[in-house]
Amino acid sequence: MERIFAFGLLAFLLHQDGTVLSSSFWHAGDKSPKLYTNDWCPACVRTDALLQELGVKAERVNMDYALEADQIRAKYGDASLPILVLGDKVIHGYAPDRIRQALQKRQ
């Protein structure tokens, strides 16, 4: 019974709302967009919706469950969520104009 519980807990920690939690931070050479967010943040929901509207597929990392949340905050700053990483550009908070500008520069 304990093994079943441990396996279930591990599965929960690895996936939350279909989002892989631990793989995104450690791929240093990966330049695909990353959206560090959580479930209760209105600015995060708006940013995610904007990215979908613009056709940008960003990997969503839920900071409430991410094992590496402290390292992410240390790397990108402890400012408010969301944290959107577009290549070398880091955008904090809901900032549609800055997001659009950063996306235009990437193209």
C-alpha positions as CSV (number, residue, x, y, z in Angstrom):
1,M,0.0,0.0,0.0
2,E,2.9,2.4,0.8
3,R,4.5,1.8,-2.6
4,I,1.2,2.6,-4.4
5,F,1.0,5.9,-2.4
6,A,4.6,6.7,-3.1
7,F,4.1,6.1,-6.8
8,G,1.0,8.2,-6.9
9,L,2.8,11.0,-5.1
10,L,5.7,10.8,-7.5
11,A,3.3,11.0,-10.5
12,F,1.6,14.0,-9.0
13,L,4.9,15.8,-8.4
14,L,6.0,15.1,-12.0
15,H,2.8,16.3,-13.6
16,Q,0.3,18.9,-12.5
17,D,-2.4,20.0,-14.9
18,G,-0.5,18.2,-17.7
19,T,2.6,20.3,-17.1
20,V,6.0,18.7,-16.7
21,L,7.5,20.3,-13.7
22,S,11.2,19.6,-13.5
23,S,12.5,19.3,-17.0
24,S,12.3,22.9,-18.1
25,F,14.8,24.7,-15.9
26,W,17.9,22.5,-16.5
27,H,18.1,22.6,-20.3
28,A,20.4,25.6,-20.6
29,G,20.7,25.5,-24.4
30,D,17.0,25.3,-24.9
31,K,15.7,28.6,-26.3
32,S,12.0,27.7,-26.5
33,P,9.7,30.1,-24.6
34,K,9.0,29.3,-20.9
35,L,6.2,30.7,-18.8
36,Y,6.7,30.4,-15.1
37,T,3.3,30.7,-13.5
38,N,0.9,29.4,-10.9
39,D,-2.8,28.5,-10.9
40,W,-4.1,31.4,-8.8
41,C,-2.4,34.4,-10.5
42,P,-4.7,36.5,-12.8
43,A,-1.7,38.0,-14.6
44,C,-0.4,34.5,-15.3
45,V,-3.8,33.5,-16.8
46,R,-3.9,36.6,-19.0
47,T,-0.3,36.1,-20.2
48,D,-1.0,32.5,-21.0
49,A,-4.1,33.5,-22.9
50,L,-2.1,36.2,-24.8
51,L,0.5,33.7,-25.8
52,Q,-2.1,31.3,-27.1
53,E,-3.8,34.1,-29.0
54,L,-0.5,35.0,-30.6
55,G,0.2,31.3,-31.5
56,V,3.2,31.0,-29.2
57,K,3.7,27.6,-27.6
58,A,5.5,28.2,-24.3
59,E,6.3,25.5,-21.8
60,R,4.3,26.3,-18.7
61,V,6.0,25.6,-15.4
62,N,3.8,25.9,-12.3
63,M,5.9,27.5,-9.6
64,D,3.7,26.1,-6.8
65,Y,4.8,22.6,-7.6
66,A,8.2,23.0,-9.3
67,L,10.9,21.4,-7.3
68,E,13.4,23.9,-8.7
69,A,11.3,27.1,-7.9
70,D,14.0,28.6,-5.7
71,Q,16.6,28.2,-8.4
72,I,14.3,29.8,-11.0
73,R,13.7,32.8,-8.7
74,A,17.4,33.1,-8.1
75,K,18.1,33.1,-11.9
76,Y,15.3,35.4,-13.0
77,G,14.7,37.5,-9.9
78,D,12.1,37.3,-7.2
79,A,9.7,39.6,-8.9
80,S,6.0,38.9,-9.4
81,L,4.7,36.2,-11.6
82,P,4.4,35.4,-14.4
83,I,8.0,35.2,-15.6
84,L,8.1,34.8,-19.3
85,V,11.5,33.8,-20.8
86,L,11.8,34.4,-24.6
87,G,15.4,33.5,-25.4
88,D,17.5,36.0,-23.6
89,K,14.6,38.3,-22.8
90,V,12.9,37.9,-19.4
91,I,9.5,39.6,-18.9
92,H,7.9,39.9,-15.4
93,G,4.2,40.4,-15.0
94,Y,1.5,40.9,-17.6
95,A,3.1,43.1,-20.2
96,P,1.4,42.6,-23.6
97,D,3.3,45.4,-25.3
98,R,6.7,44.1,-24.2
99,I,5.7,40.5,-25.1
100,R,4.7,41.6,-28.6
101,Q,8.0,43.5,-29.0
102,A,10.1,40.6,-27.8
103,L,8.3,38.3,-30.2
104,Q,8.8,40.6,-33.2
105,K,12.5,40.8,-32.5
106,R,12.8,37.0,-32.4
107,Q,11.3,36.7,-35.9
